Amino acid sequence: MNGVHEYAVRVEWTGNRGTGTNHYKAYGRDHLITPAGRASAAKPPILGSSDSTFHGDNDRWNPEELLLAALSQCHLLSYLHVAARNGVTVTAYTDAPLGTMEQVAGGGGHFTTVTLRPRVSIAGPAQVDFAQSLHAEAARECFIAASVNFPVLHQAETVAAL
């Protein structure tokens, strides 16, 4: 299953309030993220904006939240794969990731860290420690975490299902 894979989306700015970007506060940050290329046309659009700190709509997803979601999803899917491969039955998985972004002089910025905080329930109480250790393997297999230039930390908790 090695090889190169391409992914495509379409991003369309919908925030022109009639005067374009003639002033920083004059335009909306609203945009739509929709499928493109091979992606299914049945996928619902994602309503995006910037963070409200940057004059965006707080009711829409911002890129920073979507990055956290992508890292969390990738670890989840990698963990489920590693667990199945190692005979660990996962019965529930939730995560509440937390990211820190730092602005720099000149208007840019970057993430300095993301901490994933998965809580995993497994079927076998005797496998809790082993299941907990599988987060390291899942982290190594996550494509998204391997693609960023900041640390992706893990504060995982693994428990036996009741």
N, C-alpha and C positions, 0 to 999 in steps of 0.2 A: 504494500500500500504506500510505497514511497513515490515521490514525484512532486511536481509543482501543481498547486491548486490556485485558481483565481477566484476572487469574489468581487461582486459589483453591487453597488446600490446607487440610487439616484437621490440627490439632495437638491431641493428646490426652495429658494428663498421666497417667502410669502409676506414679508414684512414691509414692503414698499407702501408707505402711507400717502403717496401722491407726490412726494418731492424727492424720492430716492434718498441718497445718503448725503444730502447737502449740509447736514449738521449731525453731530454725534448722537444727540437725543431725538432727532427727527425721524429716525427709521426704527421699525420693529425688528426684533431678532428672530421672529417666527420663521420656521421652515418645516418642510415635510421630508421625511426619509422614507423612500419607497423602494420596492424591489427593482432590480435591473438585471439584464443579462439572463442567466439561467434561473434566477430566483422566481419563485411562484408568484404570480399576479394575485393570488388569493391572500397573500400576507397583508395584514392591515398596515396602514401607514403609521409611522411613529411621529408624533407631534413634538418638534424640537424647538428650542429657544436657547438663549444664553442664561446663565445664572442671573437671578434677580439683582445681584451685586453689580452686574454689567448691563443693567437696564433690560433684562429679559423677563419672560413670563414664567413665574414660579409654578404655574399649573402645567407646564410642558417639561419634557425631559431635556436636560442640558448635556453637553458633551462629556462633562466631568462625571456625571452620574452614569452615563452610558459606558464610559471606560470602566468604572467600578463594576457595573453589571457584567461587562464582557469578561473581566478577570474572574469574577465570582462564578459565572456560568462555565467558563473554561475549567476552573478547578473542580467544580461540581462534576462535570462530565468526565474529566480525567480520573477523579476519585472513584466514581461509580464503575468505570472500566477497570481500574486497578483492583478494586474490591472484588468484582466478579471474577477477574482472572486469578485472584488469590483465595477464592472460596469464602469470602466474607459477604454475608447477606445484609445489605443496607435496607432498613425499613423506613427511614425518614432522614431528611437532610434539609437544613435551613442555614442561611448565611446572612450576616449583617455587616458587610464590608465597610471599612472606613478609610478614606483617602485624605492625604494632606497635600495641598497645592500651595506653592509659594510664588508670589508675584515678585518680579525683579524690576529694577529701574529700566525705563524705556517702554514699559507696557506689556512685556511678555511675562512668561512664568512657566513653571513646570511642577509636576508632581514630585514630591520628595520621598513619599512612601505610600503604600497601600497595605492595609492589614485585613486579611480575610479572617472571618470569625465563624467558621462552620460548626454547627452542632449536628452531630451524626448519631443516629440510633441504629444499632445493629441487632440481629436476631440472637447471636450467641454470646452470652455474658463472658465465657472463657476467652473470647477473641477480642475483648475491648482494647487491651494494650497493643495487640498486633494491628487491629484496625486503625488505631491512633497513629501508629508508625507509617501507615500507608499514605499519609498526607505528604510526606517528603517525596515519595515516588510519584504521586500525582502532580506535585509541583514541578518536578523535572519534565513531566510529559505535557504540561500545559503550553500550547502554542502561543497564547496571548501573553502569558507571563514571561515567556522566553523572548518576547519581542519588545519589551519595554526597558527603559534605561534607569529604572529606579527599583528599589527593593520591594518585592511582594512578600510580605510576612504572613505567618499563619498562627492564629490562636485557636486551634481546633479543640473541640470537646467531643469525646466519643463516649456514648453510654449504651447500656444494654436496654433494648426495648422492654417495656413492661407488659 
